[in-house]
């Protein structure tokens, strides 16, 4: 291994440490190597921090825009402008030349700044190369020191007197490595505790280190696991279905037997383990109280049970069961799991179906509100159902469909939208005799005005008013004036004649 200056620390120094009074040789060497390792790691961290700073500076410099015009061209252009000022010319031309000179000078400053940045980039790159070279010398030394310190620490943790008593063996586990390790590493941890060894897994190989006796015992246990048998076990159709659906409340007690659960076909499952583990698995499967419960319902109710993006069915399954929905001629919901969990979830499903039955409501809306809801590809109609449910426009009504809570919420949102739109509406009162003139033949006049002025307009014959609404104040003002102009052209006044009627 290498030290700070790049020299090699011999293996003899590791295996034959100097012994000082009151402290074992291994402890002395461990302290020395740990101190040297800490120094090298600190130096490497400083190098990496410096490299990071340089890289950040380079990133800033690389982001500088390249001037579109080169410095020689800019200097030439500036010289030409300065030459033009020496010639008598109109004041306006002289002012223009001065402005052009200022712009060219600014571009020259930018170009010089970019040139300086390029020089700085080259300098930073050179510094980075130097730092990388230095770092490449540190890394191998750190790796070797870390390995030596790790081996010494391992000896200390296993209560081994010296490195010479440390034995290491490997076991090829193939696809059985996960079984050797166990869920959450439980099995390999138990192995380490039992034999006072250290076990490390990489790829399909388990490396066992420790004293000779402990390593031999651990290797034998691992070999037994690797050579376990595999055979089918009858567990029943419902338990088999739970395994296929990966229902944890059923799988966990079966996994606790230590077997590896493989493929499932009907009422049989293939398991791997020692004979004792497989026997325990069979007994555990027989002791499971698993049941299946089916609720027949309408096709519409299946969507209620599933919920938006499957949220409700996921919540039901979080209670320890698996919930399956079946469409077809007889829609149904099937709940599978432990009996107590199934009963609880069945009750929840029945409540959900009852509380989420779908209703429909119709809300009449004005033409202006209708137009507002249809703006931006119907964003208004979508917004009122943000809390759930569905809505669509049907002639002069908004049809809202969903659960009662969703329909009520959407209706409130629609009212708020209506109030918001009403606040921006200008109301023009007119005589009922003039209203047809505003509409025009076949509604042509009002349609043309809407399009040209960019506003919403509607004629309310019952209220004898014209309503105008729009985002553009100028457009609204023009629309009001357009209506008033029609009023002036079509105004009719009734004058009583009395006794003078004969004069006509």
HELIX and SHEET records of a PDB file:
HELIX    1   1 UNK A   11  UNK A   15  1                                   5    
HELIX    2   2 UNK A   25  UNK A   62  1                                  38    
HELIX    3   3 UNK A   71  UNK A   85  1                                  15    
HELIX    4   4 UNK A   91  UNK A  157  1                                  67    
HELIX    5   5 UNK A  163  UNK A  165  5                                   3    
HELIX    6   6 UNK A  174  UNK A  176  5                                   3    
HELIX    7   7 UNK A  177  UNK A  181  1                                   5    
HELIX    8   8 UNK A  183  UNK A  185  5                                   3    
HELIX    9   9 UNK A  186  UNK A  195  1                                  10    
HELIX   10  10 UNK A  212  UNK A  226  1                                  15    
HELIX   11  11 UNK A  237  UNK A  244  1                                   8    
HELIX   12  12 UNK A  248  UNK A  255  1                                   8    
HELIX   13  13 UNK A  275  UNK A  286  1                                  12    
HELIX   14  14 UNK A  299  UNK A  306  1                                   8    
HELIX   15  15 UNK A  308  UNK A  310  5                                   3    
HELIX   16  16 UNK A  311  UNK A  317  1                                   7    
HELIX   17  17 UNK A  339  UNK A  355  1                                  17    
HELIX   18  18 UNK A  367  UNK A  383  1                                  17    
HELIX   19  19 UNK A  404  UNK A  422  1                                  19    
HELIX   20  20 UNK A  432  UNK A  439  1                                   8    
HELIX   21  21 UNK A  441  UNK A  443  5                                   3    
HELIX   22  22 UNK A  444  UNK A  453  1                                  10    
HELIX   23  23 UNK A  473  UNK A  489  1                                  17    
HELIX   24  24 UNK A  498  UNK A  503  5                                   6    
SHEET    1   A 3 UNK A 167  UNK A 172  0                                        
SHEET    2   A 3 UNK A 205  UNK A 210 -1                                        
SHEET    3   A 3 UNK A 197  UNK A 202 -1                                        
SHEET    1   B 3 UNK A 229  UNK A 234  0                                        
SHEET    2   B 3 UNK A 268  UNK A 273 -1                                        
SHEET    3   B 3 UNK A 260  UNK A 265 -1                                        
SHEET    1   C 3 UNK A 290  UNK A 296  0                                        
SHEET    2   C 3 UNK A 332  UNK A 338 -1                                        
SHEET    3   C 3 UNK A 321  UNK A 326 -1                                        
SHEET    1   D 3 UNK A 359  UNK A 364  0                                        
SHEET    2   D 3 UNK A 397  UNK A 402 -1                                        
SHEET    3   D 3 UNK A 390  UNK A 394 -1                                        
SHEET    1   E 3 UNK A 426  UNK A 429  0                                        
SHEET    2   E 3 UNK A 465  UNK A 469 -1                                        
SHEET    3   E 3 UNK A 456  UNK A 460 -1                                        
END                                                                             
